[in-house]
């Protein structure tokens, strides 16, 4: 029996890990131990995903959050190292591009424990993003690179990483969306609570540092969404970081009068909000893809995206958030838009492929 320690800590990682963790529990050759760094800790940013997606309770809870990027990553590095010394795993598995990802991978390689990186090879080519730094460094020190798409596979090869370390398995988020997307319909849940009809509202999420830390960008988004709300209801599931900034700016109460501002929701409510939205406006990586999974047009409030196949196929359009008017116009003109028929994210069996590869 080979032993795997999975290090996770942020919302999208719980969602990605849920399906791999489930496949690992089915394996009689691999055993998983879960380490939660504590990066996201509110009930609606963490616990709800463990409950809804059937993830076992973490074996280790490190309770590390807040502080600067360096401080947070450094504290995680030290604590994960302690856990790895106690657990002595054969492999460490990490997901995506957060500080928890980098800390987990770095702690492991420094102890000569091989690392598997799920969602390897994504690139924005923008080194100002903390996520880009985390993912490039993690890829460089990983022995198993599980690439979600052909484009991410090509980035890894172009950077000189060995073909023998790369497996293009598809996107684990697609596995999860296929499973839960089928279960969620338009009745009950959050749609009923918010009194929303299918296809009659715009769903928004915003949390990237490049938007929350630059007030002119955040204001363009706030003004743009308020303008959109004059034509069609806007539901904004407000990330805790974005809420704090808007509160400090004194802009939250006016926004709440014009836009339906809600706290972050659990995964099943999010699937319902996404599946029945008319348009999704977001700076989230995961939400861009989920818009496509549910065939909803998406407006991405960023300068670039890692998921380029959604741009070229017409499902997504990039709108750098510098003008409220361009945000307003892009959202309204995306209403009813469709893209080409594509299937870039695998066949819904990414998690099985990862577990099969690791068992080999
Ligand atoms: N999500 C959620 N509730 C919310 C907002 C997002 O369950 O209120 C889910 C969403 O469906 C997706 C994931 O969180 O699966 C995306 O995470 P996030 O936007 O935090 O990170 P990113 O994907 O940008 O790394």
Boltz pocket constraint, residues with backbone or C-beta under 6 A from the ligand:
constraints:
  - pocket:
      binder: B
      contacts: [[A, 11], [A, 12], [A, 15], [A, 44], [A, 205], [A, 207], [A, 237], [A, 263], [A, 264], [A, 265], [A, 266], [A, 267], [A, 268], [A, 270], [A, 271], [A, 283], [A, 284], [A, 285], [A, 286], [A, 287], [A, 290]]
      max_distance: 6.0
